[in-house]
Amino acid sequence: MNIPVYGLILQVLFILSITVFNFIRIYVMEQFNVYPVAFFELFLGLASFVCGIYGILKRVNPLISIFVSLFGVLICVFFVFVYLLPEAGIPPAIPWFYSE
């Protein structure tokens, strides 16, 4: 298997974690904190982005590599919107940008 396919597998894992296995995410958030779930999702996004960029640079399946890198960026943007930005006066889950 080549590197962009690994990125695609990471993205499928991300989609499954926020849809089918959402109960695991909720359990971890309730028992521990939001940080493990958030950083796991950020890791999936960054790792798939790196796999896509590697595939673009090495010219391995260019169409899949571009898709993987763009979807990796979207996963990172998802991380920013869900965990780092406040919503309607509610402070963000991870207060890096907005301290109280």
SELOKOL-627126 format. One line per 8 residues: number of its first residue (from 1); their letters; for each residue y, z, x of N, C-alpha, C. Coordinates in pm, whole numbers, padded with zeros to 5 digits, always signed. Layout:
N
NUM = A = Y/Z/X/Y/Z/X/Y/Z/X | ...
This chain:
100
1 = MNIPVYGL = -00118/+00000/+00084/+00000/+00000/+00000/+00124/+00000/+00089 | +00226/-00069/+00044/+00348/-00071/+00122/+00448/+00033/+00071 | +00554/+00050/+00145/+00650/+00157/+00121/+00719/+00147/-00016 | +00766/+00030/-00062/+00829/+00027/-00194/+00737/+00070/-00308 | +00608/+00050/-00292/+00514/+00095/-00395/+00509/+00247/-00398 | +00521/+00311/-00282/+00530/+00458/-00280/+00654/+00506/-00355 | +00766/+00436/-00335/+00887/+00470/-00409/+00868/+00452/-00558 | +00797/+00347/-00597/+00768/+00324/-00739/+00679/+00435/-00795
9 = ILQVLFIL = +00584/+00482/-00716/+00498/+00593/-00759/+00580/+00720/-00776 | +00675/+00745/-00686/+00762/+00862/-00700/+00846/+00853/-00827 | +00891/+00733/-00861/+00971/+00716/-00981/+00888/+00735/-01107 | +00764/+00689/-01105/+00675/+00713/-01218/+00649/+00863/-01232 | +00636/+00933/-01120/+00620/+01078/-01123/+00743/+01145/-01184 | +00862/+01095/-01152/+00985/+01149/-01211/+00987/+01128/-01362 | +00956/+01007/-01406/+00955/+00977/-01549/+00853/+01064/-01622 | +00735/+01080/-01563/+00634/+01166/-01625/+00677/+01312/-01628
17 = SITVFNFI = +00749/+01356/-01526/+00790/+01497/-01522/+00897/+01528/-01625 | +00979/+01431/-01663/+01082/+01461/-01763/+01038/+01424/-01904 | +00922/+01360/-01919/+00874/+01326/-02053/+00744/+01399/-02086 | +00636/+01358/-02024/+00504/+01410/-02059/+00485/+01554/-02012 | +00526/+01582/-01889/+00507/+01715/-01832/+00634/+01799/-01838 | +00714/+01780/-01942/+00838/+01857/-01955/+00810/+02006/-01975 | +00698/+02039/-02033/+00665/+02180/-02053/+00651/+02253/-01919 | +00608/+02183/-01815/+00598/+02245/-01682/+00738/+02272/-01628
25 = RIYVMEQF = +00829/+02176/-01646/+00968/+02196/-01602/+01029/+02317/-01672 | +01008/+02326/-01802/+01065/+02437/-01879/+01004/+02569/-01835 | +00874/+02572/-01811/+00809/+02694/-01766/+00865/+02740/-01632 | +00882/+02647/-01539/+00936/+02683/-01407/+01080/+02731/-01421 | +01159/+02666/-01506/+01297/+02711/-01526/+01304/+02849/-01587 | +01214/+02879/-01681/+01216/+03010/-01745/+01164/+03120/-01652 | +01060/+03092/-01574/+01000/+03193/-01489/+01078/+03216/-01361 | +01131/+03109/-01304/+01197/+03121/-01174/+01347/+03095/-01186
33 = NVYPVAFF = +01384/+02970/-01179/+01525/+02934/-01181/+01533/+02783/-01200 | +01654/+02733/-01208/+01673/+02589/-01224/+01665/+02517/-01089 | +01680/+02590/-00980/+01685/+02528/-00847/+01558/+02454/-00807 | +01437/+02508/-00825/+01318/+02431/-00784/+01304/+02299/-00859 | +01331/+02300/-00988/+01320/+02178/-01067/+01426/+02078/-01025 | +01548/+02126/-01007/+01658/+02036/-00970/+01635/+01974/-00833 | +01594/+02053/-00737/+01574/+01998/-00603/+01449/+01910/-00595 | +01349/+01936/-00678/+01234/+01847/-00684/+01276/+01710/-00737
41 = ELFLGLAS = +01360/+01709/-00841/+01408/+01582/-00896/+01499/+01511/-00797 | +01583/+01586/-00726/+01668/+01525/-00626/+01585/+01468/-00511 | +01480/+01539/-00471/+01392/+01488/-00368/+01325/+01358/-00411 | +01279/+01352/-00536/+01216/+01229/-00585/+01315/+01113/-00582 | +01439/+01139/-00621/+01540/+01034/-00621/+01575/+00987/-00482 | +01597/+01081/-00390/+01633/+01042/-00253/+01516/+00974/-00181 | +01395/+01025/-00201/+01279/+00964/-00135/+01253/+00823/-00186 | +01268/+00803/-00316/+01246/+00668/-00368/+01358/+00574/-00324
49 = FVCGIYGI = +01481/+00626/-00313/+01591/+00544/-00263/+01566/+00502/-00118 | +01520/+00595/-00037/+01490/+00563/+00103/+01376/+00462/+00112 | +01274/+00476/+00028/+01164/+00379/+00027/+01214/+00241/-00012 | +01305/+00235/-00109/+01360/+00106/-00150/+01445/+00042/-00042 | +01528/+00122/+00025/+01612/+00069/+00133/+01525/+00023/+00249 | +01421/+00098/+00279/+01328/+00056/+00386/+01264/-00078/+00351 | +01224/-00093/+00226/+01164/-00219/+00184/+01262/-00335/+00190 | +01389/-00308/+00158/+01491/-00414/+00167/+01513/-00453/+00312
57 = LKRVNPLI = +01522/-00355/+00400/+01547/-00386/+00541/+01429/-00457/+00605 | +01307/-00420/+00568/+01188/-00483/+00626/+01145/-00608/+00548 | +01217/-00640/+00441/+01188/-00758/+00356/+01046/-00755/+00301 | +01007/-00638/+00250/+00877/-00621/+00187/+00899/-00617/+00036 | +00847/-00715/-00035/+00866/-00726/-00181/+01012/-00701/-00219 | +01101/-00795/-00192/+01244/-00770/-00211/+01282/-00732/-00354 | +01219/-00791/-00453/+01254/-00759/-00591/+01215/-00615/-00626 | +01096/-00575/-00587/+01053/-00437/-00612/+01137/-00340/-00530
65 = SIFVSLFG = +01173/-00376/-00408/+01253/-00288/-00323/+01391/-00265/-00383 | +01452/-00370/-00435/+01584/-00355/-00497/+01574/-00268/-00622 | +01471/-00292/-00703/+01451/-00210/-00823/+01430/-00063/-00787 | +01349/-00037/-00686/+01320/+00100/-00645/+01447/+00169/-00594 | +01526/+00099/-00514/+01647/+00161/-00460/+01750/+00186/-00571 | +01766/+00093/-00665/+01861/+00114/-00774/+01816/+00227/-00866 | +01688/+00234/-00896/+01640/+00342/-00980/+01647/+00477/-00908 | +01632/+00476/-00776/+01651/+00599/-00698/+01795/+00649/-00707
73 = VLICVFFV = +01890/+00557/-00704/+02031/+00594/-00720/+02053/+00651/-00860 | +01991/+00591/-00961/+02006/+00642/-01097/+01946/+00783/-01112 | +01838/+00811/-01042/+01781/+00946/-01046/+01877/+01045/-00982 | +01943/+01007/-00873/+02041/+01095/-00809/+02162/+01116/-00899 | +02206/+01012/-00969/+02317/+01026/-01064/+02276/+01117/-01180 | +02151/+01106/-01224/+02098/+01197/-01325/+02108/+01341/-01278 | +02072/+01365/-01153/+02081/+01500/-01096/+02225/+01552/-01103 | +02321/+01468/-01066/+02461/+01510/-01066/+02507/+01542/-01208
81 = FVYLLPEA = +02479/+01455/-01303/+02525/+01477/-01440/+02457/+01596/-01506 | +02331/+01615/-01482/+02259/+01722/-01551/+02285/+01858/-01488 | +02286/+01865/-01356/+02288/+01996/-01291/+02422/+02036/-01229 | +02509/+01942/-01198/+02630/+01976/-01124/+02759/+01970/-01205 | +02759/+01906/-01320/+02882/+01892/-01398/+02881/+01986/-01518 | +02997/+02046/-01549/+03003/+02133/-01667/+03003/+02051/-01796 | +02971/+02119/-01906/+02964/+02049/-02034/+03030/+02135/-02141 | +03141/+02087/-02197/+03211/+02150/-02309/+03239/+02298/-02285
89 = GIPPAIPW = +03289/+02330/-02168/+03324/+02467/-02136/+03209/+02551/-02085 | +03088/+02500/-02088/+02973/+02571/-02034/+02966/+02541/-01885 | +02955/+02642/-01801/+02950/+02616/-01657/+02824/+02538/-01619 | +02828/+02467/-01507/+02711/+02388/-01467/+02594/+02477/-01426 | +02476/+02419/-01429/+02355/+02494/-01392/+02355/+02529/-01244 | +02407/+02440/-01161/+02420/+02465/-01018/+02568/+02456/-00983 | +02635/+02569/-00963/+02781/+02566/-00944/+02824/+02536/-00800 | +02797/+02416/-00752/+02842/+02378/-00619/+02988/+02336/-00621
97 = FYSE = +03026/+02259/-00722/+03162/+02206/-00729/+03256/+02299/-00803 | +03204/+02376/-00898/+03287/+02462/-00982/+03244/+02607/-00962 | +03320/+02680/-00885/+03289/+02822/-00867/+03368/+02903/-00969 | +03314/+03016/-01006/+03380/+03100/-01107/+03475/+03198/-01044
